[in-house]
Amino acid sequence: MKERFKTFLLLSLVCISVIFTKKLWIQLPNEIFGMFKKEEVVSASYLLSDMITPNKYLLNFNEKNHTLLYDDNKYSLWTSTRGILVDVLSSKNIKTADLSNEEFLTYHGKKSIIFYFPEKINTYILAKALDVKDPNSIADIMPSITSIYLYLGKDDTFFVFSTKDKHLAVYDLTIDTKYLRDQLISIEASKDYTYYYSMRETLGTKNDIYIPYEMSNALPTVYVENEISSIDEHRTREIAKKFFNKDIDYIKEIIENNGSAIYVYNQRVLKINKNGLLEYFYPLEEPVGERNLYVSLNSAADFISKNIGIPRGMYLAKIEEIKSEASLGYRLTFKYRIRGIPVVLGSSEIEDFIQIDVFNKYIRNYKQFIRKDMKIKVDSVSKNNVMLSPFDVIDMNYGLLEKRYIQYKEKDKKEITEESITEEVLSSIEDITLAYFDPCLKDKEDKLIGVWLIKTGGRIYAFDVSNGKLVFEKN
């Protein structure tokens, strides 16, 4: 089966190489900053709009030329688009039209940007986060979205708001996108980017994921450390004082044998673990019988900003509805980037960077795993340290992916045909992302591993970019 995939892959890559013979280089976005420095955190008034941000940016230069970014620091494409979105989401003069999936796919061949969100986003909440006072009909027609397409060709600019196979084109002749047009032209002219290709076009699959097929540069070597394990008693007390807004004399302090500190004030509890995990708990003051996502997001933004400060590069990755006894709320999960690259945690005890349970105006639980880039300078990168492409990784691990796919679909092997299984497996891939994997093995000088994250069959797999080996998987 692996040989069938290799043949399939080789034919596709030969076709690409005939058209493109340029040397491909991976672009490494600007690095994000550390956590607690005053100038490196965003303010509360800015936080909500900063929470709801894309995690990928697909730049389409023409039908055969695309690239993908994970970070907005270098070009400020999303930052520049937000002001335009305010006008589009509030204008009463817009015109809309439904697009078929087939028609929308042709727009990928036109000069444009597609902003992908990590999960489905409520359109009304997005509008309010952008400070739109009175959202227009777009929020009613498209209650939720997973991506926003912005056409930047020679004709009139338009947006497409999408979720799965539903696409809404929005036209507004008053919007000005000159800066974004010029920026896209400048990026294309620089040639300083990685070339990405559609799996649909290169492999004949039924998904629309864009991936590179040759990598000529490695990710920078990054070492991280626990912020908390390196701080002293005075600093932990300062954190407690900030959380409770009380002098330390009014706060009960318990130091555990392992060095972890517990602080208690009334019914509020703060635990600062030596393993880098910060935990906060506060019982609900009253039952919350109705969820309000907008109020909950604002409460979370205010809480995080006041108590910790939030590093640039952090983004909202998941929103889940939760219930605590008779109260209804949300669990918000945040991920973050180091040097512009998303980070996935390998700890079995800690799920993500920040997890917060919020019931409208009440914060019940808060967890934060604080790791920071040590910014250790590495003199050089070995020439033999070649970075594999997703095509390479899929090729090396196709047998595993096929086996897991058959198990996930509960297929009878007798019913599987040689002709269809390869296409089925490849078409089942939902997402492929470049990331850093934090093994969470050491408090200090823990080396991050560059990985390709592949989401398929209800699971996420992390494959080492240097050797293709599976280093992590989870549901």
GUKEVO-544358 format. One record per residue: y, z, x of N, C-alpha, C, O in turn. Coordinates in steps of 0.2 Angstrom, whole numbers, plus 5000, padded with zeros to 4 digits. Last residue first. Layout:
<rs>
YZXYZXYZXYZX ...
</rs>
This chain:
<rs>
506351054967506451024960507151014959507350994953 506251004984506351054979506451014972506550954972 505950995002505950964995505951024990505751074991 506150955019506350995013506250955007506350895007 505750865029505950935031506050985025506151045026 504850735033505050775027505150845030504750875033 505450625046504950675044505250715038505850725038 506250525053505950515046505450565043505250555038 506950555064506250535065505850525058505250505058 508250565061508050545068507350525068507150485073 508450615048508750545050508550515057508550455058 507250685039507650685045507850615047507450575047 507350695021507050665027507450665033508050645032 507150785007507550775013507150755019506750785021 506950754990506650754996507150745002507650705001 506950824974507350804979507050804986506750864987 506150774958506250814964506750784969506950724969 505950684947506150754946506150804952506250864951 505750564953505250594950505350664949504950714950 507050574966506550534962506050584959505850634962 508250574978508050604972507650554968507850494966 508350594995508150554990507950584984507450634984 509450615008509150655002508950594997509350554996 509250605025509350565019509050605013508450615013 510050725037509450695032509650645028510250635026 510250815051510550755047509950735043509350725046 510250985052509850925053510150875049510250885043 511151105062511051075055510651005057510750975063 510751255070510851185071510751145064510151155061 511451405072510951365068511151295068511651275065 512351495078512051435082511451405078510951385082 511751635069512251605073511951545077511351545079 510751675061511351695059511951665063512451655061 509451555057509851595062510451615059510851575056 508951475046508551515050508851565055508551615057 509451375038509651445037509151495040508851545037 509451235039508851275038508851345037508451375035 510451125031510451195034509851235034509751255028 510650955033510151005030510251075034510151065040 511850845028511650895033511150945029511350965024 511650675021511850745021511650785027511250755031 511650535011511750555018511950635018512450645014 510650494997511350525000511250545007510750575009 510150414983510050424990510650434994511150404993 509350424967509950434971509750434979509150464980 508250384960508850394956509550394961510050384959 506850284960507350324964508050324961508350274959 506150194953506150264950506650304955506850364953 506050084960506550084954506650154951507050164948 505050114969505650104971506250104966506750134967 503950114959504150174964504850164966505250214966 503949994954504050054949504250114954504750144952 503649904964504249904961504449964957505049984956 502349954967502949954972503549954969504049994970 501649924956501749994958502250004963502650044962 501349794952501849824949502049894952502649914951 500249734959500849694959501449744957502049724958 499149824958499449814965500149784964500549794968 499149934944499049864947499449854953499949884954 498350064937498950044941498749974944498149964947 497350114930497850074926498350044930498750004928 496650194938496350134936496750084932496650024932 497450304939497450254945497150194943497250144946 498550354926497850344928497750284933498050234932 499950454929499650384928498950394930498750424934 500950554928500250564926499950494924499650494919 502150544934502050504928501450514925501250484919 501850624945502450644940502350604934502450634928 500850554952500750624949501250644944501150664938 501550444955500950434951500750504948500550504942 502450494964502650454958502150454953502250464947 501750544974502150594970502350564963502350594958 501250424979500750474977501150524972500850544967 502450364983502050334978501550384975501450384969 502950454993503350434987502950404981502950424975 501950445002502050504999502450494993502250524988 502050305006501350335003501450395000501250414994 503350295012503150265005502550295002502450304996 503850345023503650395018503450365012503350395007 504350235030503850285034503550335029503050365030 505150165021504550135023504050185026503450185025 506150265019505650245013505050215016504450225013 506650255032506350325029505950305023505350335023 507150125033506650155037506250215035505650215035 508050125022507550085022506950105027506350105025 509050225027508550235021507950195020507450215018 508850215045509150195039508750225033508150235034 508950335059508650285054509050275048509450315046 509850335073509850365066509550315062509750255061 509250375089509450325084509350355077508950395076 509450435103509450475097509750425091510250425089 509450375115508850365111508850395104508350395100 510650405120510650335117509950325113509950285109 511250565115510750525119510750455116510750455109 512950615116512350595112511950555115512150495117 513850745125513650675124513050665119512750715118 514350875124514650825129514450755127514850715127 514850955110514250925113514550875117514850825115 515751105105515751035108515151015111514851055116 515551185090515351185097515351115100515151065096 516051225078516351175081516251185089516651175093 515351305069515651335075516051295079516351315084 515651305052515551265057515851295064516351315064 514951435042515551395045515351365051514851375055 514451505027514251475033514851435036515151405032 514151615014514651595018514451575025514251615029 513751604998513351605005513851575010514051515009 514051694984514351644989513951654996513951714998 514051734967513651734973513951674978514151624976 514351824953514651784958514251784964514151844966 514351864935514051864942514351814946514651754944 515451864926514951914926514551914932514451974935 517051844921516651834927516051884927516251944928 517851794906517451844910517051814915516651774914 518351694898518851734903518451784907518851814911 516851614897517551604895518051644900518051624906 515951684907515851684900516651674897516951734896 515051624921515651634918515651634910515351584908 514251644936514151644929514851664926515051724927 514251544951514651584947514451584939514451524936 513851504967513551504960513951564956513951614958 514151414982514351464977514051454970513951394968 513051354989513651384993513951434988514051494990 511351394983511951354985512551394987512551454987 510251484983510251414980510751364983510651314985 509351584993510051564992510051494989509851444993 507951594996508351654993509051634990509251664985 507551495004507151504998507551554993507351564987 508751385012508451445010508151455004508351424999 509251265015508551265015508251335014507651345015 510651175007510351235010509551235010509251215004 511551035011511051055007510751115011510551115017 513150965012512651005015512151035010512351055004 514050805015513750855010513250905014512850875018 515250785027514550765025514350825020514350885022 516450825032516450765027515750755024515750705020 516150925040516450865043516350805039516150755041 515250985027515451005034515650935037515150895037 515551025010515450975015515651005022516051045022 514651104996515251095000515051045006514451025007 514451144978514151124985514751114989515351114987 514251264965514651224969514351204976513951244979 513851284948513651284955514051234959514251184957 514051394935514351334939514151344946514151394949 513451424920513351444927513551384930513351324929 514251494905514051434909513951464916514151514919 513851574889514251554895514051494899513651454896 513651694876513551624878514051604884514651614883 512851844872513451804874513251734877512751734880 511851924868512151884863512751844865513051804861 511051904883510951944877511251894872511051844870 511751774890511551844892511651884886512151904883 511451604893511451654888511351724891510851724895 512151444899511751504900511851554894512351544890 512251274904512351324899511851384900511251374901 512851224920512251234915512551284910512851334911 513451104931513651144925513051154921512751114918 513651064948513251074942513551124937513851174939 514651044957514051004958513651004951513250954950 516251044963515851064958515251014957515350964956 516551064981516551024974516051054969515551074971 517451084996516951104991517051074984517651054982 518451025003517750995004517251024999516750994998 519351175008519351095006518651065007518351085013 518851335002518951285007518951215005518651195000 519751454993519251404993519351344998519851314999 519851624992520151564994519551514995519051524997 519351744987519051724993519551664996519651665002 520051794976519651834979519451814986519351854991 520851694970521151754971520751794976521051834980 519951584969520551574973520851644975521151654980 518951634960518851614967519451614972519451634977 519751654949519351704952519251694959519351734964 520251534945520751584947520351644951520651664955 519051454943519551434948520051494950520151504956 518551534932518151524939518651504944518651534950 519451504922519351574925518951574931519151614936 519351364921520051394924519951474926520251494931 518051364916518251324923518951354925518951374931 518251424904517751454909517951424916517951464921 519151344897519351414898518951444904519151474909 518351234896518951224899519251294901519451304907 517151274889517151254896517751254899517851274905 516751404879517351364880517351344888517551384892 515551464868515751444874516351404874516551364869 515551614858515651544858515851524865516351554868 515351754859514951714855515051644855514651604851 515251874870515651814870515151764865514651734868 515552054869515151994868515551924867516151934865 516452124882516352114875515952054874515852014879 516452144896516752194892516652184885516752234881 514952114905515452084901515752144897515452194895 514852194922514652184915515152154910515752164911 514952114937515352144932515152134925515152084923 514552084954514252084947514752134943515052184945 514351984968514752024964514452024957514251974954 513851954985513651954978514152004974514352054977 513651844999514051894995513951894988513851834985 512551825013512651815005513151865003513051925004 512351845026512851795024512951785017513451755015 511451945029511151875029511651825027511551765027 512052065026512152035033511851965034511951935039 513052055010512452055014512452035021512951995023 513952145001514052105006513452105011513452155015 514252174984513752184990513852124995513852064993 515052254971515152204977514652214982514652274985 515252294954514852304961514952244965514852184963 515952384942515952324946515652344952515752394956 516152494934515552464933515452394938514952364937 517052584946516952584939516252544938515752574941 516652504960517152534957517152524949517052464947 515752494975515652504968516352534966516652584968 514952404988515552434986515552434978515352384975 513852395001513852394994514552434992514652484994 513352305016513752355013513852345005513852285003 512052295028512352265022512752325019512552385019 511352355038512052345039512352315033512952305034 510052405035510152335038510852315040510952265042 510352525028510052525035510152455039510152455045 511952505019511152505020510952505027511352495031 513252605014513052555020512252565020512052615021 514352605001513652625003513452575008513452515007 515852674994515552634999514852655001514752715002 516852664980516252694983515952644988515852594986 518652664981518052624980517452664983517552684989 519752734984519552734977518952694975518652694970 520052704997519952774995519652774988519352824986 520452564997519752584999519552654997518952674996 521452524983521352544990520652574991520352594986 521052374973521152444974521152464981520752434985 520552254969521252264969521452334969521852364966 519252214971519452264966520152274965520352314960 519352114981519052104975519152154969519252134964 520152174991520452114987520052104981520352084976 519352274995519952294992520252234988520552244983 518252205000518152244994518852264991518852264985 518952145011518652105006518552145000518752114994 519152265018519752225016519552175011519852165006 517852305022518252345017518852305014519052315009 517552205030517152205024517552245019517552235013 518452235041518552165037518152175030518352145025 517952355046518652345043518752285039519052285033 516752315050516752365044517452355041517552355035 516752145055516652215056516752255050516952225045 515851995055516452025053516252105054515652125053 514651915057515151925063515751965061516151975066 514051905045513751935050514151955056514051995060 514951815037514951885036514551925042514851985043 514751685042515351715042515351795042515651825045 513451625051513651665045514251695046514451725051 513651465058513451535059513651565052514151545048 513051305065513451345060513251415061512751435064 513351155074513051215073513451265069514051265069 513050975074513451035071513051095071512451095069 513250825081512850885081513350945079513850955081 513650685070513850735076513450795075513250815070 512450555068512950605065513050655071512650665075 512450405078512150465075512650515072513250505074 512350225075512750285077512450345074512250345068 511850125068511950115076512250175079512450175085 510750075056511250125058511250125066510750115069 510349965043510349975050510950025052511450025050 510549965029509849955032509849955039509249945042 511350075017511350035023510650025025510150055024 511350064999511150095005511250055011511149985010 511650094982511850054988511650094994511850154995 510750074967510950114972511150074978510850024979 510350034954510950004957511250054962511850064963 508649984950509250034950509750004954509749954957 507649904949508049904943508549964944508849984938 507349794964507249854959507749854953508149804953 507449694974507249674967507149734962506749724958 507949724986507249744985507049724978506449734976 509349674985508949664991508149674990507749644994 509849704972509849634975509349624981509049564982 509549834970509349784965509349714968508849674967 510049894981509349894981509149844976508649814976 511549834989511249854983510449844983510149794985 512149895005511849835001511449864994511249924994 513449925016512949945011512749885007513149845006 514049945032513949895027513349925023512849935025 515250065038514550045037514449995032514750005026 516750015046516350045041515650025041515549975044 517949945052517650005054517350045049517550105047 518649835048517849825050517549885052517049885055 519949825044519749865050519049855053518949855059 519949755032520149715038519949755045519849725050 519549855023519149795025519249755031518849735035 520649935024519949965026519549905028519149905033 521649855019521749885026521049905029520849895034 521249835006521349775011521349795018521049765022 521349965002520749935002520749875006520249865010 522749985003522250025007521549995007521249995012 523249894994523449885001522949925005522749905011 522749954982522549884984522649874991522249844995 523350074982522650074983522450004985521949994988 524750034981524550074987523750064988523550054993 524749964968524849934975524649974981524349944985 524550004955523950014960524049984967523649974971 525250054941525450024947524850054953524850104954 525150014923524950054929525050024936525049954936 525449944912525949974916525750014922526250034926 524349884906524749844911525349874914525649854919 522849934904523449964904523949924909523849944915 521149944898521749904901522349934899522549954894 519549994901520250014898520749974902520749974908 517849974896518449954900519049974897519149964891 516450074896517150064892517650044897517850074901 514750074895515350064899515950044895515850004891 513150144896513750134892514350124896514450174901 512050174904512150104902512750094897512750034894 512750314912512150274911512250204909512550164913 514450294909513850344909513250314907513150284902 516050254914515350244913514950304912515150354915 517550164912517250234912516550224910516450194905 518450064921517850064917517650134918517450154923 520149994922519650044923519050034919519150004914 521149864929520849894924520349944926520149944932 522549754934522049814936521749844929522149844924 522549574933522749644931522249694932521649684931 521949494949522149504942522349574940522449614944 521549524962522149494961522449494953523049484952 520749684961520849614963521449594962521949624961 520349814958520949804963520949734965521249724971 519649924946519749854948520349844952520949864950 518750064946519450034946519449974950519349964956 517650164937517750104941518450084941518750084935 516850314937517550284935517550224940517650234946 515450404931515850364936516450334933516450324927 514950474921514650494927515050454933514950464939 515650564906515650504911515250524917515250584919 515950594888515750614895515650554899515450494897 516450534877516550604878516350634885516550684887 517250394874516750414880516850494881517250514886 518050414863517550354864517050364869516450354868 518750524866518350524860517850464860517250474858 519450494878519050554878518550554871518050584871 520150384874519650374879519150434878518550424879 521250414866520650404862520050394867519450394865 522150544876522150484871521450474868520950514869 522750704878522250654880522250604874522250624868 524150784881523850754875523350694877523650644876 524250824895524450864889524150844883523850884879 523450824909523650774904523750824897523250854895 522950884921523650904918523850854912524450854912 521750864925522250824928522950834925523450804926 521050944917521050964924521650924928521950954932 521150864905521550924906521550954913522150984915 520250764909520950744907521450814908521950814911 519050834911519350794916520150784915520550794920 518850874898519050924903519350894909519750914912 518650744892519250784890519450844895520050854896 517450714898518050674899518750714897519250704900 516350804907516650794901517350764902517750784906 515250724918515850764917516150754910516150694908 513650734925514050704919514650754918514550814918 513750744943513450754937513850734931514450714932 514550704954513850734955513450744949512850744949 515250544951515250614950514550644951514150604950 515950404960515350434957515450514957515650544962 517050274958517050354960516450374956516450374950 517250124965516850164960516850234963516550244968 518449994968518250064970517850094964518050094958 518549824972518649884967518349944971518149944976 518349654970518749704974518849764970519249754965 516749614964517449604964517749664968517549714968 515449644962515549594966516349584967516549534971 515349734951515249764958515449714964515549724969 515449664940516049684943516049714950516549724953 514149634937514449584940515149604943515449574948 513849754930513549744936513949694940513949694946 514449734917514749784922514449774929514849774934 513549644912514249624913514549664918514949644923 512449724910512349664914513049634916513149614922 512849824901512649844908512649784913512849784919 514349764892513549774893513449794900513849784905 515749854887515449804892514649824892514449874892 517049874875516349894878516149834882516249774881 518749894878518249854876517549874879517549904885 520449944874519849954877519349904874519449864869 522149964879521649924875520949934878520949944885 523550084878522950054881522550014876522550014870 524650154874524650084874524050044877524049984878 524750284875524550264869524550184868524450164863 524050374890524450314887524250304880523650304878 523250464896523750494891524150434887524450444882 522450404904522150454900522650484894522450514890 523350334912522850294908522550344903522450324897 524150434919524450384914523950354910524050344904 523050494926523450534921523850494916523850504910 522650394934522250414929522550464923522450454917 523650394943523550334939523150354933523350334927 523450514950524050504946524050454941524350454936 522150494955522250544950522850534946522850544940 522150404966521950374959522150424954522250404948 522450474977522950424975522850404968523250374964 521350554978521950584977522450534975522850554970 520350444980520350484974521050524973521250524967 520850404993520750354988520750394981521150374976 521150455006521450485000521450434994521950434990 520650425018520950375015521350395008521750355006 520050545024520350495028520850445024521350435027 519650635013520150655018520450595022521050595022 518550615005519250585003519750595008520350575007 516850565007517450615008518050575007518150515009 515850475008515750545004516350585004516250645001 515850295005516150355008515950425004515750414998 515150135008515150205004515450255008515250265014 515449965006515350025010515350085005515550075000 515049785005515149855001515149905007514749895012 514949625002515249665006515449735003515949734999 514649524993514149534998514449585003514049605008 515749514984515049514981514549534986514049564985 516949624991516749564988516049564986515749614986 517149764992517649714995517549644992518049604990 516949914985516749844984517349794987517849794984 516550074989517050024990516749954990516349934994 516150214981515850144983516450094983516750084978 516050374985516550324984516250254986516150244992 515450534979515350474982515850424980516150424975 515850644972515550654978515350594982515050594987 517450674963516850634965516550654971516850684975 517850834956518050774961517350734962516850764961 518450964951518150904947518350844951518850814950 519251044959518551064958518151004955517550994957 520551004959520150994965519451004964518950974968 520951044947520950974948520550954954520250904954 520851184950520451154944520451084945519851054944 521851214961521051214961520651184956520151144958 523151224961522851154963522151154962521851094962 523451344958523751294953523451224955523451184950 522851414968522551424961522751364957522451334953 522751314983523051364979522751364972522351314970 521551294996521951264991522151324986521851374986 521451335014521251345007521751315002522351305004 522051335026521451285025521151295018520651275017 523051425029523251355028522651305026522751245025 522251545030522751535025522851455024522951435018 520551545034521151535036521651515031521451465026 519251545029519651605027520351595030520751635028 518451425033518451455026519051505025519351495020 518851275042518451335041518651365034519051335030 518851095036519051155040518651215038518251215034 517950945038518350995034518451055038518251055044 518250795048517850855047518350905042518950905042 518250625042518550685045518250745043518050755038 516650535041517350555038517650615042517250645046 516050405051515950485050516650505047517150505051 515250265048515850295048515750365046515450385042 514050175057514150225052514850255053514950275058 514049995060514250065062514350115056514650095051 513249845064513449895058513549965062513149985066 513749685068513449755071513749805066514349815065 513349545058513849595061513449655063513049675060 512649455052512449465058512949515062512849525068 512249415036512649455040512349475046511749495047 511349315032512049315029512449355034513049335035 510149355038510449285039511149275037511549235040 509949485034510249465041510449395042510849385047 509549465021510149495022510449475029511049465030 508249405023508749375019509449405021509949365021 507649505030507749445034508349405030508749375033 507549605021508049615026508149555030508749545033 506549555012507249565010507749575015508349545015 505449545020505749485017506449495015506849455016 505249685023505449635028505749575026506249545028 504949735011505549755014505749705019506349695019 503649675008504249675003504949685007505349645005 502949725020503149655018503649635014504149595015 503049865017503349835023503449755022504049735024 502349865005503049885005503349855011503949835011 501049835010501349795005502149805004502549755004 500849935019500849865021501249825016501649775018 500650045010501250045014501349975017501949955018 499450005004500050005000500650005004501149975003 
</rs>
